[in-house]
C-alpha cells in the first residue's frame, strides 16, 4: 500500500517518544507534529533529522484503512489500548 498523500494520521494519532526537530521530547498521542505542514505533509521527510520511528513506518491497510479519517481512528484506537 502506498502512503495516502496528505493524510497525516501517523503524524497526529500516535505518541512519539523520539526527539523531533522542534519537539525535543517527542509528542503525545493526538498532538499534531510540529513538522507536519498545512497540507499534512512532513517538512523533514527524507531528511536525516527525521526520527527513525517515522522513517520505518510503512502504510498498511490494517493501520490506514480506506481513508485518512479511518487511519486517524485506527491509529488512535491502537494508541489507546
C-alpha positions as CSV (number, residue, x, y, z in Angstrom):
1,X,0.0,0.0,0.0
2,X,1.2,3.5,-0.8
3,X,1.0,6.2,1.8
4,X,-2.1,8.4,1.3
5,X,-0.7,11.8,0.3
6,X,-1.9,14.5,2.8
7,X,-3.2,12.0,5.3
8,X,-1.0,12.9,8.3
9,X,-2.7,10.4,10.6
10,X,0.6,8.8,11.6
11,X,1.9,12.3,12.5
12,X,-1.0,13.1,14.7
13,X,-2.5,10.0,16.3
14,X,0.5,8.1,17.9
15,X,2.8,9.2,20.6
16,X,6.4,9.6,19.5
17,X,9.0,9.3,22.2
18,X,11.9,10.2,19.9
19,X,13.2,13.7,19.6
20,X,11.7,15.6,16.7
21,X,13.2,18.9,15.5
22,X,11.1,21.5,17.4
23,X,9.8,18.8,19.8
24,X,12.9,17.6,21.7
25,X,10.8,15.4,24.0
26,X,8.8,13.9,21.2
27,X,5.0,14.3,21.1
28,X,2.0,12.9,22.9
29,X,-0.8,11.0,21.2
30,X,-3.3,13.1,19.4
31,X,-1.0,16.1,19.2
32,X,-0.1,17.3,15.7
33,X,3.7,17.0,14.9
34,X,5.3,20.4,14.5
35,X,6.9,19.1,11.3
36,X,3.5,18.5,9.7
37,X,2.7,21.3,7.3
38,X,-0.8,22.7,6.4
39,X,-1.2,20.1,3.7
40,X,-0.4,17.3,6.1
41,X,3.0,16.6,4.6
42,X,6.1,16.1,6.6
43,X,8.5,19.0,6.3
44,X,11.5,16.8,7.1
45,X,10.6,13.7,5.0
46,X,13.8,12.2,3.6
47,X,15.9,14.4,5.9
48,X,18.4,12.8,8.3
49,X,16.8,14.5,11.3
50,X,13.5,12.7,10.7
51,X,13.1,10.2,13.7
52,X,13.8,6.6,13.0
53,X,10.3,5.5,14.1
54,X,8.9,7.8,11.4
55,X,11.3,6.6,8.7
56,X,10.4,3.0,9.5
57,X,6.6,3.4,9.5
58,X,5.0,1.8,6.4
59,X,1.5,2.3,5.3
60,X,-0.6,-0.8,5.7
61,X,-4.4,-1.4,5.3
62,X,-4.5,-2.6,8.9
63,X,-3.3,0.8,10.1
64,X,-4.5,3.1,7.3
65,X,-7.9,1.7,6.4
66,X,-9.7,3.2,3.4
67,X,-9.4,6.9,4.2
68,X,-7.5,9.5,6.2
69,X,-10.3,9.7,8.8
70,X,-10.3,5.9,9.2
71,X,-6.5,5.9,9.6
72,X,-6.8,8.5,12.3
73,X,-9.4,6.4,14.1
74,X,-7.5,3.1,13.8
75,X,-4.1,4.5,14.9
76,X,-5.8,6.4,17.8
77,X,-7.5,3.2,18.8
78,X,-4.3,1.3,18.8
79,X,-2.6,4.0,20.8
80,X,-5.3,3.9,23.5
81,X,-5.0,0.1,24.1
